[in-house]
């Protein structure tokens, strides 16, 4: 890649005139520590000289563009999480490698778990759902052309969760924006996700006015995980608290120990608890149609799994409840008084049609992306408690039916023992940016990806993953923490 230097002073970008764009700040920095606006990310340290540009598109789409003085010709854009509301850029570290990076607040300022900003505001809704990432990409390229007197040689988008959905939206509707895309654990079918969450919450909070006492307890989660792993952990030949392929786990919920007299306790399950757990594993069906699939077996009791996302605690309702009720109030019904406890799903498809039109990235037609020679990697943790891996699998299968050549430009990787965007008992780290760069720029197709589990700065496990539907298998001997002892499973 070329090593380019600026042709225009950074501070001069403040006077740049672009349609419907205001450059509010442009400053040269020799180094900087940039604090993440969201609790799930830490601060980023930039150690090389760069130009920091803060701008606004239209009325409210804020963006921050970081331009290194020594540029390698690449632009990386980062997606956001939940309802966004701040400039979330997970790729700032790549400025130290010579890449330009950008992020956007998607057209509003708010806490990531709040959606009141969207109430009766079509512009904000459309910016968040479909337009802000695209407009930021277009504007960023124009600013960069002024600064470097050259267009990016390659452009990339990386996002997980909401960012994964943004990634899919770009591939489906704006295929010229990015050469390479990575979509992790994608939230791409919003009303369907919200409906599944609502159904689970109705079963988990019997007293719908009081969410201090969820039906599913931490004792339930611990016992449930123990029982699932006892039956399914060694199916793959390794006892490691990782179910390599949860589809092979045929756990029988009827075998759960039932509490005497239906009185909940730490070593058993009440009828209400069993029913609530079944609602999680089972798909949500409306009018004989599957709205959203169930969740795979495994890691129910792992910290940061069902406790936070699905069951909730006395201190905090589940993320499923919070995100779903905010979504239905402000993005679907535009009614802050909407009561989830009274929702019966009867008119679900009609009532969510408008919201789906701007929130969902459910098209399985990637032909324009293919014509632009785009490349995309999808990845999903098998034990993601936020978004079911089965939904991503179904989308990929449907897309393959439309284009049997899909694997030549879009590949899906399923990560055993991994939670939402990371974490869990399985290895979850790999440099996805490097992999998509190699595929896009060097035609190095990802055939076998090595994931690492890092604890206290040390790599304690490596495992390979193969592109779906291929599965890794233990060779039967050697250290199972070493990827060299795994191979492609053959039937």
N, C-alpha and C positions, 0 to 999 in steps of 0.2 A: 504494500500500500504506500501511496505517496505521503511524504512528510511535508505538509503545507503550513505556511505561516500567514498571519493576517495581512490583508492589504489595506484595511481601514482601521483606524483607531477605535478601540472598544467604546469609549465614551461618546464617540460620534454617532453610534447607533441610536442614541436617544432622539436624533433628528430624522431618523429614517421614516419615510412616508410610505405606508402600505394601506390599502383599502380596509377600513373598519378595524384597524390595529393601532394601538398606542404603546410605544415603548416607554415604560415608566422609570426604568432604571437600567443603567449599563455601567459597570465598573470593572476595572482591572484589579485582580487580586493575585498575589504571589502564592498564596495558599489559603486554606479556609477549613473550618470545621462546620459542617452543615447538619443541624439537628433534624431528625425525622419528625414530622408533625403527628405521627401515629404511634401508639404504644408498642406495636409489634415489631418495629424497626428501631435500630440504634442510630447513633450519629455517624456521619461519613467524614473522612478526612481527605481533603484534596491537597496534595503535596507539590503540584506543578502549577506554574502561572496559567491563569485562565481569565476569560471574560465572562462575567455573570450578567445575564440579561433577564430582566423581569418585565413582562408585558401583559397586555390585556387585549383580547379579541372581542369585538362587539362590546356588550355592556359588562359581562361578568366572567368570561372564560380567561382565567389567569394562567400564565405559563411561566416557567423558569427554564432558561436555556443556558447551559454551561459549555463554553467554547474554549478548548485548550489552545495555548499559543503555538504548540507543536501538534498539528492535527493529522491524523492518519487517514482522513477521508470518510470515516464512518459516522453515521448518526444513529444513536440508540435512544428509543423512547420507552419509558416505563409506564405501565398501567397502575391503577389504583385499586384499593380494596373497599368492600362494603359499599356505602353510598358516596364514597370519595369525600369531597368537600374541602380538600386541601391538596397541595401539590406534593404528591407522593412519588418519589423517584428512587427506585431500588438500584439504579445503575450508576449512581454518582461515582463509585469507585473506579469505573472504567474511564473517567476523565484522566486518571493517572496513567492510563495506557494509551492516551492520545485520542480517545473517542469524544465526540460531542454528545451530550445527553440532554433530554428534555422531559418534563412532566407537566401535568395540568390538573387544576382543581375541578375540571369538567363543568365549570359554569356556575358554581355556588360555593359558599363558605359555610361549613357546618361540621359538627362532630360526625365521624364516619358511620355511627349507628343510628343517626337521625335523618328523617326524610321530610320534615315539615316544610323545608325550603321549596318543595315541589308543589305545594297546595295550589291548585288552580293556576299554575304557571306553565303554560305549554312550552315557552321558550326554554326554561330551565329543564323541563322534562326531556325535551328533544336534545338539548346540549348534553345532558348526562347520558341519555340512552344511546345516542348515535353520532352527534355532530362534533363534540368538543375535541376528541382525539384526532379526528380527521382534519379539522381546521387548524389545530396546533401543529400537526405534521406539515401541512402546506405552508403555514407562516414560518415555521422554523427553518425550512429549506430556503425561503426567501431571505431571511435574516442572515443565514450562513453564507449565502451567495454574495451578499454585500460585504460581509466580514472577511471572507477568505478569497473572494473573487473566483469562486469555484463551487459547483454543486457537489453534494455528497456522492461518493462513488457507490456506496452501499448504505441502505437504511434498514434498520431492524426495530422490531417491537417485541418487548417482553412483558408479560403480565401473568399474575396468578389470581385466582378467585374472580372478583369483579374484573381484574385486569386480564384474566384469561378469556372472559366473555368479550371484553373490548378487543382483544386480539382476534377472536373469531369474527367479530363485526367488521374489522378492517379487511380480513381476507375475503369475506363474502360481499361487502358493499363498496369498499374502497381499495380494490386490489392493486392499484398503482402506487399507493402510499409507501409500502414497504417491500423490500426484496425478500426478507426473511422474518418469520414470526414464530414466537414461542408462546403457546397458550397452556398455562398450567391450571389444573383443577378448575376448569372454566364454569363460571355462572352465566349460562347462555340462554336459559329459558325461564325468565324471572317469575311470571305469575305461577307457573307450574311448581317452581321451587317453593314459592311462598305458600301455595295451597298445601303442599306436603307438610311444611312446617306447621301450618294451622291445624291440620288434622292431628299431628303428633301432640301439639300443645293442648288440644281439647281432651286428649287421653291422659296427658301428664299433669294437668291442673284441673282436678275435679271441682275445686272451688275456683271458678274463673275470676272471682274478684280478689283472690288471695293467692299470690304466687310464691309465698314463703315456704310452702310445704309441697314440693313436687311429689308425684306418685312414685317416680323412680328415684331410689336413694343411691348414695355412694356405695353402700353395702351391696345393693343389687348389682351395681356395675362391676364391682370387684369379683363377686361370685360368678356373674355371667361370663366375664372374661376367662376366669379359671376353668369353667365348664366347657366353653367353646374351644379353648386351647387344648384342654385335656383330650377332646375328641379329634381335633383337626390339626393340631400343631405338627404332628409327625407324619402327616400324609405325604409330605414332600421329602421324607427321609431324614429330616433334621429337626431336632428339638431345640428351638431357638426363639420361641415366642413370636414367630413370624409365620403366617399362613401364606405360602407362596402364591397360591391362586384360590381365593375364597370361594370361587364357583365350585370347587371340589369339596367344600365343607357342607355336609348334609346334616346340619345340627337340628335335632328334634326338640322344639320348644315345649312339647307336651311332657318332656322328661324333666323339666325344671322342678326342683323340690317345692311343693306347695305348703304354705304355712297352715298349721292346724287352726281350725276355726277362722280361717281367712284373716288372721291377725298378723300384720307385717312384722318381720323380724330380720336380723342380720344374716341368718343362714337359710332363708327361704323366700318365696315370692307369693304375694297375695294375688287373688284373681285380677284385681285392678292393675297390679304391676305387670303381670303376664300380658294382659291386654294392651297396655301401653307399650311394652317392648315389641309385641307383634306388629303394632302400628308403624314402628320404625323399620323393621325388616321387610314389611309388606309394601307393595306399590300402592299409590293412591289411584283409585279407579273412579271415574265419573262417567255415567251413561255408558258403561261397558268399555270405556276407553282408558288406557293407562295415561294418567296425567304426568306422573313422575315415579320412577322406580324406587324400590326399597334400598336399604343400605346393606353392604356386604358384612359378613360375620368377621369379627376380630377386633381386638384392642378397645373394647367397650369401656374398660376400666382404666385405661391409660390416662395419666394426667394430660389435660388439654384436649381430651377427646369428647366422649359423650357427656362428661361432667359439665363442661362449659357450653358445648354446642346444643345438646339435646335435652338432657335432664335438668340442668340448672341447679342452683343451690339455694339455701335459705337466704344467702346474701345477695344473690343476683339471679334474675330469671334467665332461662336459656337464651343463647343467641338466636336460635330458631324462632322463639317466640318474639323477641324484640325486632328482628329484621322483618319477619312476616307481617306483624301488625303495622309497622311503619310503612311497609310496601303497600299493603292493602288500603290503609288510610289515605296515603298521600300520592301514590302513583297509579292506583287502580280506581278507587272510588272518590277521591278528592273530598273526603269526609272525615275530619278529625274525631268525630264521635262514633265512627264505625266500631261495632262490637264483634270481636271474633267469635265469642261464645254463641252467637245467634246465626252464624254462617252455616248454610246447609249444602253448599256447592251445586245446587240444582241448576243455576244459570251460569256456571263458571265460565264456559267457553265464550258465551256472549258478553259477559261482564268484563272479561279480560282482553277482549279482542284489540281494543285501542292501545292499552298498555303494552301488549305483546308486539304491536306494530313498530314501536320505537325502542323497546327494551331487548327484544329477543334477537339472537343470532342463530336461528334454527334452520336457515337455508342449507340444503345439502348440495347445492350447485356451486362448485368451486372452479368452474370452467374459465372464468375471466382471470382468476388468480393463476391458474395453470398457464393461460396464454401469455401472461406477463412473466412467466418463468419464476413465479414465486415458490418459496419453500416454507413449510410450516411443520413445527413439532408440537404435538399435543402430549401432555403428560398428566397423570392423575395418580395420587396415592390410593392404593387399594382400600385403606381403612380411613379414608377421609370422612369425618363426621359432619362436615358442613355441606358438602355436595357429593352425591353418590357417583362413584366411578362407573356404575352401570349406565348412567345417563350419557356420559361421554362415550362409552363403548357403543351404545345404541346409535348415537349420532354418527359415529365413524362407520359403523356397519351400514347404515342407510346411505351415507355418502359413497361408500364403495359400490353399492348396488347401482348408483347413478354413473359412477366412473370406475371401471375395473382397474384403471391405471392410477388410482389415487395414491397408492403407496410410493409412486415414483416422485411425488412432490409433497405429500402430507403423511406423516407417520405418527402413530400413537404408542406411547410407552406407559405401562402400568407398573407402579412402584410398590412392591410387597412391604407390608409393615409400616407404611408411611401415612401420616395424618394429613391435615389440610395445609397444603403448600410446603410441608416439611414436618419434622418431628416424628415421634413414634419409635418403635423398636427396630425398624429397618433402616438401611442406609438411604439418605435423602439428598446428599450433595453431589452435584456435578456442575460444571461450568456450561450451562445451556447456551450461553451467548457464543462461546467458542465453538460448540457443536453446530449451531445454526450458521455461523460464519463459514466454517469449513464446508458445510453442505452447499451454501449459496455461492461462495467465491471459488471453491476448489473442487466442487462436484464430489466431495467426500461424503457419500451417503451413510447415515448413521445405521450401522448394522448390529452393533453390540456396544452398549453404553455401560461404562463402569461407574457405579454409584458408590459413594463413601459415607460411612458414619463417623462423624468427628465428635469426640468428647474431650473437653479441656485442651483443645488444640491438637489432639492426637487422633490419627485414624485408627479406629478399633475394628472396623469391618469394611470389606468391599464386596460387592455383588454385581453381577452383570444383569442387564435387562435387554430384551430383544424387542423389536417392533411387533406390536400386536398384529396377529393373534399368536405369535410365537412366545414360548415360555422357557425360562431358564430352569435347569434341573441339576440337582446335586449329583456328582459323579459316583458317590457312594463311599469315597475315602478322601482323606486329607482334611485340613482345617476348613470348616464351613464358613469361617470369617474371611477366607481368601477367595477372591473371584476366580482364580485359576482352577478351582475345584468344582466349577459349574460349567455346564455346556448347554447347548440348545437341546431342548426336550424333543425326542422323537417318538412317534406313536408306535 
